[in-house]
């Protein structure tokens, strides 16, 4: 005997259970992803947003010793639209 359900659960009951399970697993997966993102961000790795500007790339090349200071100034001037 099923007490208040009569012959069993109708279609709305099955739908509510299915929707509840989808919401539960979606919420659980979202929480796990947010925790991993937070831990990854807290690990101290710098987060790069977009690509570096041409001036930043030129500065990095100077810092690595690929170009000298004279070439750096010449190229920087050309980037900014001045006389090369």
C-alpha angles and dihedrals in degrees: 000000000000096000108210098008097069108202095359140290118326126222095276091057092053090046092050091050092048093047090047092053092048091050092046094052092042091053092046093050091046092052092049092049092049091050092051092047091050093049092046092050091047092053089085100248111144113247112228114213112199126323123315120260120251090252091054091050090050090050091050091051090052091048091051091050096243092127132024127239095261093054090044092055092045093051093043090053090050091050092051092049099253131126112298 
